[in-house]
Amino acid sequence: MSAIPQGVSREEWLQALPRALVVAFVKTDMEFQKKGETSGTTATFVIIDGWTVTVASVGDSRCILDTQGGVVSLLTVDHRLEENVEERERVTASGGEVGRLNVFGGNEVGPLRCWPGGLCLSRSIGDTDVGEYIVPIPHVKQVKLSNAGGRLIIASDGIWDTLSSDMAAKSCRGVPAELAAKLVVKEALRSRGLKDDTTCLVVDIIPSDYPVLPMPATPRKKHNVLSSLLFGKKSQNLANKGTNKLSAVGVVEELFEEGSAMLTERLGNNVPSDTNSGIHRCAVCLADQPSGDGLSVNNDHFITPVSKPWEGPFLCTNCQKKKDAMEGKRS
């Protein structure tokens, strides 16, 4: 919350959330480092403001949205090296090695992992023994539900290794959220048993006169263009129907999505700073720093030897080092 400007309107507050979440994840990771924590965690963080849902995530915990139209959509991206080609390329380009576990006889087994450390994920908070190319920069997605609402299912990988998003949604439809979470876990255990962390949270975002998210009226057929129906900017025809009919049941308006692992791209360059006072506030740790101590967008003499000029807000020396390390500029 401290990374969001004070005195802004509600709309501006929502627009500032994605950047603030990036700052929060990176700052939390740096606090892990300061405490010498070598273990790590996935994180899926959800903020609900009216019908607007903002989700930030690293790792393979997942958040799905089940709408009253029976359409299930994914609000997170799995950062598994096995499944994410772009993340594999980023890790290797930053100095990491990606491969499977070698067993006796030279045989490779199991999923792709990052070495050293053997982590299956490309993003997490902590895991400092693996390497700083395992970054804490989250994928962030912000959507606006129709006024019919929907249901969020947030769960760890023990659920998703067993159940698809559709299976998880169908297993708990028509029951209150408190019971729904138990049903999802029960279904996962029934299918596979307890082999990993199996934790689930269900949240209903529904009109006040609805005691529970209703079952879909009729079964929906699968469409190859499901994502185009589900997400995308509100069409002109839809906009003309008035605010009381923001979107049809089962349709979600996408407001924001960004998944770049580059801190430079995520911080942007629209953060004001008071250069006249000679004091700059770091965009990540939010500490005030005197001029000449760190990196600034418009002053080349702040640039450290390993850095290139970039467009972005001020970073103190420690946060600049963190940025460089995540980009593979430091051994």
Salt bridges, closest charged atoms under 4 A:
ASP29 OD2 - LYS322 NZ 2.52
ASP49 OD1 - ARG10 NE 2.81
ASP60 OD2 - ARG80 NE 2.98
ASP66 OD2 - ARG173 NE 2.83
ASP78 OD2 - ARG62 NH2 2.70
GLU82 OE1 - ARG100 NH1 2.78
GLU83 OE2 - ARG80 NH1 3.99
GLU87 OE1 - ARG90 NH2 3.16
GLU87 OE1 - ARG123 NE 2.84
GLU132 OE2 - LYS322 NZ 3.23
GLU132 OE1 - ARG330 NH2 2.67
ASP161 OD1 - ARG80 NH2 2.58
GLU187 OE2 - ARG190 NH2 2.63
ASP204 OD1 - ARG151 NE 2.59
GLU257 OE2 - HIS139 NE2 2.88
GLU257 OE1 - LYS141 NZ 3.49
ASP288 OD1 - ARG281 NE 2.90
ASP324 OD1 - LYS323 NZ 3.90
GLU327 OE1 - LYS323 NZ 3.52
GLU327 OE1 - LYS329 NZ 2.97
